[in-house]
Amino acid sequence: MAQLTQVKKAVAFIQKKTKKFQPEIALITGSGLAGSIPDLQQKITIPYSSIPGFLQSTVPGHTGNLIFGIYKGRKIVVMQGRFHYYEGHCMKDLAIAIRTLKFLGVQKLLVSAAVGSLDLKLRTGSLCVLKDHINFMCNNPLIGNNHEPEFGPMFFDLSVAYDKVMRKTALAAAKKCKINAGEGVYLAVTGPNFETPSEIQMFKKWGATVVGMSVVPEVLAARQCGIDVLGLAWVSNMGCGIEKTPLSHEQTVRETKKIEGKFKKLLEILFVKL
Ligand code: HPA
């Protein structure tokens, strides 16, 4: 099925369930971060598995639900659980959910993720507000999706992929919540393995601040269709080789669980201020 047809089917199904609720802000929650969602009014939860054309998340720690609701007057949708390239999904299918959000009315996207840090000032529990990215996945969800003007232009500018105003707001909110935070560059790898110490050293030389296995496909699809993006990367570990402990997914989930409370407070500010 053409992706436009797929997206339109998903949108029609969702709009029937939500009575045409038009979310303005979307949030994607990463590993272990599903518990940080602020308490929404008039909540409607739709499992991914019930939406025609939608993908399914398969990773422990990633629940699969679209949650709609209102927070202090702002219309919100949350993707509780995301899709990763390493799960075996086709790269271009990673654009489906983002385009569905766009067609539902979303104008601003908050992408959260757990990351490994390459910066000694951003240790475990810190927040890296993304100012740019390096796509080292060596693939792109927009390839082969170039026939649909409704998804946006094929060639588009990425000089400011992460919205400057939202970045400033996020840093100020982090300060208010007493979260150690700084701006940085996200380097995307495919995963599923963590990196080698040599790769981490190379990424550092390239200008990366943090490394992770998601974010970039979502950001590319969002920027193509004109959604403004804020990237919130939570440090669950230092990059491989920086500390002695071997890395594991369990550590990622455990460390991000620890920041759930702080993240919820941050989101409560951001949902109002953005
Ligand atoms: N590398 C890649 N992805 C990650 C890491 C990491 O160290 N930590 C959490 N996600």
Residues whose N, C-alpha, C, O or C-beta is under 5 A from the ligand:
A	BS01	HPA	A114 V115 G116 F194 V211 G212 M213 S236 M238 G239 T252
